[in-house]
């Protein structure tokens, strides 16, 4: 068990996979412990904030989810979107555009974007 309560089964503590696992674990811990999952008007506020922030995302990633060289993201789960953004932000995934976008977002903004984008696939 890692000191933060994250079990890294079959992962060395020093390799790139370990850093990736830790980044994902920290991202998800922040996601679930952040209060973003509040009810009522708080949820609507998060969705509206995410909608404003996600306009840049939807200029490249298609709203219909089709992949024409740029993968669809509206059918991804909130957790998967936050994880992907975190991996770009930490440099564990590389794409100049996505690194630029991800580094411009803080954790609550990532969560709001993820909440909004994942809601599009459920409509």
HELIX and SHEET records of a PDB file:
HELIX    1   1 UNK A   16  UNK A   32  1                                  17    
HELIX    2   2 UNK A   41  UNK A   58  1                                  18    
HELIX    3   3 UNK A   78  UNK A   90  1                                  13    
HELIX    4   4 UNK A   96  UNK A  103  1                                   8    
HELIX    5   5 UNK A  107  UNK A  120  1                                  14    
END                                                                             
